């Protein structure tokens, strides 16, 4: 599966609550070992702008993979004057991360 196919499946599962077109970013990287895991830097610059280097390396059978999904949630209301945004553009960055070892499938 390529990156676009993976993103399409993910977006289909998210349903109507999320807008995948411009708000979703996926980073898939192969790592050597769980205990030596080093994630790419957080994709937010010093001014709060969302940017980063994302890759798609799902690895081969038996390899360890880390999948991070980033979603920029738009904030429309400030409740009691509290600003919950943590990135530019009045958005909140939601991040989900999972690590797993691929099944030992044939390549």
HUSULPE-V273452 format. One record per helix or strand of 3 or more residues. SS is the DSSP state (alpha for helix, beta for strand). FROM is the first residue (numbers start at 1). TO is the last residue. Records with the same first field share a line. If there is no record, write none. Layout:
SS->FROM-TO  FROM-TO
This chain:
alpha->3-17  20-23  34-36
beta->24-31  64-74  91-101
